[in-house]
């Protein structure tokens, strides 16, 4: 873990978010204008009228997850690893957020935790991730939904660098949904998709 990231992780939650925001490139989502935050009419920021606090209600329940994960990121690899998992999502804070419990037997077994919190003032979702591999709550991806597609951007550590990261929710139906994650090595000019999930509802 690089020195800059260690310093930020020692800060309190509010100070962490402010520190991560200073690392985002101009125009990236950071609670201000630009990137996904520009889509104010979908509840993703600004003065739009739409309240997006129920945008993730579709995901409440239990899901079977088909994963395709790139073996090596940003290395020109086309080698994908496939494995299955389960994910269970439930609402918290009276519907103002949700939490997931992600579990897989792949690679010795992994348990992950996703936390989503909606901020009515900015009309943005902040999405956090942690796993039992290191217990670190990663910096949030921030954004919202527009025309049935959810776009969330932020920063992710990769080989000692903080790179722009993006997650996209699409093809949302009552019993299935598509999710994918991408990294950009060049400040958003190009993106490499490194993880794809297809979720099918169990109940």
PyMOL commands that set and color helices and strands:
alter all, ss='L'
color gray80, all
select helices_A, chain A and resi 3-9+13-23+35-38+40-42+57-59+93-95+106-108
alter helices_A, ss='H'
color red, helices_A
select strands_A, chain A and resi 61-70+80-92+97-104+110-119+124-131+141-146+149-158+161-170+176-184+192-201
alter strands_A, ss='S'
color yellow, strands_A
deselect
rebuild
show_as cartoon
